[in-house]
Amino acid sequence: MIACLNGIIQGGVSTQDFSAVTKMDLVDSEIILDEFVKNDIGTKQDDVYYFEDGDKLKIAIALLEKGSHIDEVSVSLDWKDFEGLTGEILASKNFAVLKNLILTKPRMEIDVVGIRLGIAILIDCKHWKRYSASSLSTAVKKQIARTKHYVSKTPGAMAVPVIVTLYQDKINFIENVPIVPIFQLSSFIDEFYGNLDRMNTIETDSL
């Protein structure tokens, strides 16, 4: 099933296209594509299947949860798949979403920003295959710096730095910054406002 990830191409894909990319026969290709649509991944119109940002990552997460090896799955993903699904989850929770926000002086880039009820969630997407405590700690420090920079440029802002990872067991915190597996991001957002006191919340007044 991992081969099917390479056939998930944004825009229209026919059964023949999918079969050619994945090296599966036409019958199996159509069965798999119809199964995706049945599970709300992609849409079908006039025998053409249409996929959007994040659809490939939804399939990847399902494969990981069924026991596929993370090294094999991650090879077929890129940062756009990851950021696409992150943004889609935030938008589904009524957040205004910005992707690849560039800050200047100094130049910094924030992968995904979600804003709702006057609070911004600033997300750094990490689709690494493996996570060490030191690499996560370094990522957290950089995201805190980006968040402080964002707040300094945005009068009256309140922002929370968050790291979203491809796959791990549970939500952890480093320096009160949540490390959230992508497949738990939806539930994390649902509980976000109730857990603000546990998080590293950065405001203009605190700089």
N, C-alpha and C positions, 0 to 999 in steps of 0.2 A: 504493500500500500504506500510505502514511502515514495515510490516512483511517481505516484499520482500527483505529488506536490509540484513537480516540475511542469505539469500540464495545466496548472491553475495560473492562467495568464489574464491580466486585466484586459477588459474589452471582450469582444466576441470570440468564442472558441467552439468550433464544431467537434462532433464526435471524431471525425477524421483527423483533425488537428491534434486532439488529445491523444488519440491512438498513436500517431506518428511520434509525438514527443515522449510518451511513456513506454512505448514498445508493447502496449497491450492490444489485444484484438478488439475489433469494433464492438462486439457484443458486450464484453466486459467493460469497455470504456463507457458505453451508454448506461449500463447498470450503475456504475460508480458515479457518473455525472448526475443521473437522476436521483441517486441517494443523497448527494450533496444538496441538491435543490430541496428535497424533502426535509432536510435538516436545516433549512434556512441559510444555506451557504450558496450564494449565487442565485441567479434566476434563469429561466429558460423561455426563449421566444423564437418561434419559427425554426426549431431544431438547432438553435445556437444558444450556447450557455454564456452568461455574462457574469463576471466576477469583479469585485471591488477591493479597495484597500482593506487589508485585514482578513480577507477570506482565506488566504493561504495559511495564515497563522492560526485561524480557528481549526483548520484541519490538522495542523501540526500539533496543537495542544491535545486534540482528541487522540492522535496517534501516541503521544507521550503518555496520556492517561491510560491507554490500553497496553502499555509496556514496551513501546518502541524505544530504541536507544537514542538518547539525546544527541550524541555525536552524528548519527545518521540523519536525524531530522533537521538539525541546525544547518547542515550543509546546503539545504534547499531553501533557506530563508535569508532575507537580507534586512537591513535596517528599516527599509520602507514598509515591509510587511508588519514589522513590530510596531513602528510608530502609527501606522494606519489603524491597527486594531486598538491601540491605546486611545487614540483620538476618537474612534468610533464608540468605545465604551463610555468615555466622558460625555460625548454628545448625547448618547442615549439616556444619560442621567441629567439632562438639561443644563449642561455646562456649555459656555461659549468656549470654543477650542481654537487655539493657534498652534501651528506646527513650525518647527525650525525658526523660532524667534531669535533674531540677531540683536544683541546689545553692543554698544560701542563704548570705547574709552574706559577700560580696555574692551576689545572685541571678545564677546562670549556668545555661544549659541545654546539655546534651551530647546530640547527635542520637542516637548509637548507642554503647552500651558492650558489648563482648564480653569475658567473663572465662573463662580456662581456665588450669589449672596455676599458679594464683596470680598471673597477670599479666593486667592489664586493657588492652584496646585501646580508646582513646577516639577515636571517629570523628566528624569534622565533614563532613557531606555537602554538596557544592557542585554544584548542577546548573545552574551558569552556562553560557551559550552560549560565552563567550570567557574566556580566562584571560590576565591580564598578570602579569609577574613581581611587580609591586608589590601587586596584589590578592591573589596567593597568599601573598606574604610577610606581609601584614597578617593573613590568615586563619591562617597558621602561628603568629604571635605570640599571637593570641587563643586558639588551641587549646592552646598551651603553658600559658597562664595558667589555662585551664579545668582542664587536667590537674593542675597544681600545687594548685589549689583542691580537686579531687577527692581527691588524695593526702593533703592536710592534714586532710580530713574522714574519711579511711578508714585507721585505724591499721594499719601493716604493709603498706600497699599498694605495689605496683609497677605503674606505668602508662606506656603509650606513646601519645603523641598522633599521630593519623593524619588526613590530609585525603583524602577520596575524591571524585573528580571524575567528571563525566559522560563526557567523551571527550577523550583526548589520546593521544599516541603511546607514551609509555613512563613508567615509574616514575621520578620525580625526588625529590631531597631538598632541603629548605631548612631550615637549622639542624638537620640530622639528623632532620627530620620527613619521613616518606614522603608523597609526593603520588601517589596510586594511582588510575589509571583504573578505573572500576567493572568493566569487562570483564576486568581483570587481578587483581581482588581475591581471587578464589579461589586463584590460584597464589601471590599474595603471602602469603596466610594459610598455605598449605602450607609456605612457606619462612620463615615469621615467626620461629620460635624459633632457627633457624640463623643468622639475620641480626640478632639483637638487639644485637650489639656495634656495628652501624652506626647504630643508632637512638638518638634522644633518650629515654632511659629515666629516668623520674622516680620516685624512691622517697622514703619519709618521711624517711630519714636525709640525703637530698641537699637538703632544703629549708632 
